Amino acid sequence: GSYFDLSPCEKDPYLICKSFNGSSGTIRVYDPTKVHTLANVVPSANASIGSEGAMSIENSWDKYDSVAATKKVRQRIHFITSIDAHGHSVTRMLIGGGGGKSQSSYLATTSAHGTRVRVFSLPNGENMWEWHRGSKSCRIYSLSWNGTADRLAAYGSSGTIHLFEWQKDKRLVVVDNNDDYVEEGNNDFDHVND
């Protein structure tokens, strides 16, 4: 399966990856442009460790050897949020959108069952939409957004290419210059709030 994806947007880049220390259906979102430096003081082999596991200091009741402790420096990219995307293992995920000045970024995900495709907003991870691909399990091999991230294609082991369309916002369309109007994005798919 796919373990990570990096958004192509230079303005707001996001890195998403599967969570390996949480639920298999959880995804973590990072900002790769922000890096935090973490420094840990690691005692040398001759230094005493107190009862709480902290290195002792001279005024403490623990003995502190004169051998200097070493500093271990690690760098971590900035964690934004985690998304509980599915109850089963996430097998595919893909970032779309973010290309225009005001265009938002979205994350599409599928699970090992392959019966649902979910869309989340980035970076906050709000569940925006859900499509039901079918009732039988299917391994999704590929996801692909169009350029504006309002259409998504999915291909899987069923041998079928599924095309999904969603309206990020409803808009009114005036018909024949009269008072009749059509509310678009209303009945193509049901909006799901989990």
N, C-alpha and C positions, 0 to 999 in steps of 0.2 A: 504494500500500500504506500501511499505518499505520507511521509513523515513530517514534511514542512513545506511552506510556500513563502515566497518573498514578493511583496507587491511591487509592481513596476513603477509606481508613482514616486517621483523624486520629492514632491512637496510633503507628503505624509507617508513615508515608507513603513510598512508593518512586516514583521516576521511572525508567522504562526507555526506552531509545532504541536505534535501530540504530547500529552503529559505522560511521562513515564513513571512518575511517582504519585500519581493519583488514579482516578478512574480511567479506564481505557477509552471512554467516550468524551473525555475532557480535552480541550484545546487551550493552549496558552498563547497569549498575544504579547509581542515585544516591540519596542521601538529600537531598531538597531543603530540609530544615530546617537543615542545617549548611552554612555558607558560609565558604570560606577566602579571605582577602585576600592577594594576591600583589603585591609591589611590585618592579619592575625599575628599575634606574638606567639611564637612557638618556643617553649622552653628547650634548652639544650639537654643533652642526656644527663648532665650533672645537676640540673636545677631541681629544687624541691617543688612538689605540687601540693597545695593545700587540700583540705578535706572536700572542698566544693569544686575541685578541678581547676581552680584559677591559679595562676602563677603567683607565688607569694612575694611580698616586698620586704624590705629590710626591717620595718617597724612591726611586722607581723610576728606571730609566735612561731611560724614556720621558718626553717633555715633557708636562706637564699644564697646559693653559691655565687661566686664572683664570675663564673663563666657566663658570658653574654647570651641572651636569648636571640633567636633568629626571627626575622620578619618574613612572613609568607604573604605575598601580594597576589591577589586574584582580581581579574576584571570580569564584570558581568554586564550584559546588556540590560537595558531598562525594561522591567516587567510591567505591563499595563493591566491586564486582566486575564481571567480564565473563563472559559465558556463550557458549560455542561451541554454539549451538543447532542449527544445520543446516549441511550442506555446501554448500547453495545459499542464495540470497538469502532472508531472512526477509520474508514478505509480510504476515503478520498476527501480532499479539501482543496479549494481554489479561491484565490482572491480575485475580485473583479471590480471594475470601476476605478474611480480616483483619477481619471485621466484629465478631466476638465478642471477649471478653476473652482467651480462650486460642486463638482461631482463627488458624491460620497463613495466610500469603499465598502464592499460587501464580501462576505465569506460564505461560500456554498460548501456543504458537507454531506456526506453519505456514511451510513454505518455498514457493518458486516451483513446485515439483513438486506440492505439495498432497496427496501420498500419505500423509504422516505428520503427526500432531498430537502435540507433546511438551509435557510438564508439568514445570516446574522449581519448586523451593522458593525463596522469597525470604526473606531477602536473599542467602543464600549461593550460590544457583544450582545446587543439586544436582539432577541428572536424576532425577525421581521416577517418571515413567510415560511410555509411548508407545503411541499407537493407530495402527493402519494403517487409513486411510480407504478405500483402494482401490488397485488396481494401475495404473490409468491416471492420467496427470497431470490435475490439476484446479486451477483458480484458486479459492482460498478467498476469498469476499467478506466473510464475517462470522463472528465467534466470540462466544459468549455463555455466561457462567457462570451457574449458579443461585446463590441466596443463600449457600449453605454451601460452594460450590466443590467439590462432589463429582460434579457433572454439568456437561457442556459440550456445547453445540450448535454445529455448524459447517454453513455453507451455502456452496456454491460453484457453479462453472460447470457441473457435472454436473446441476444442477437438483434435487439430493437434499439433504435436511436430515439430517445425521448427529447422533445423540444418543449421547454417550459417558458412561459411569458408571465411577467408580473408588472403591476403598476406601482411604482414607488410612491406616487401620490395620485389622488383622484383629480380629474380635471373636467370641467364642464365644456361641452361642445354645443354651440348653437346650430340648429338645423333650420335651413330655409328662411332665415331672418324672421322667424316668429317666436312665440314664447315657449315652444317645445324645446326641451333639451335632453341630452343623453348623459348619464353619469358613467364615464368610462372607468374601467378597472374595478367594477363593482361585482361582476358575476363570472369572471373567468375562473378564479380559484378562491377558495375560502382562506381568509387570514386566520392563522392559528396562534393562540396565546397559550404557551405552556406554563 
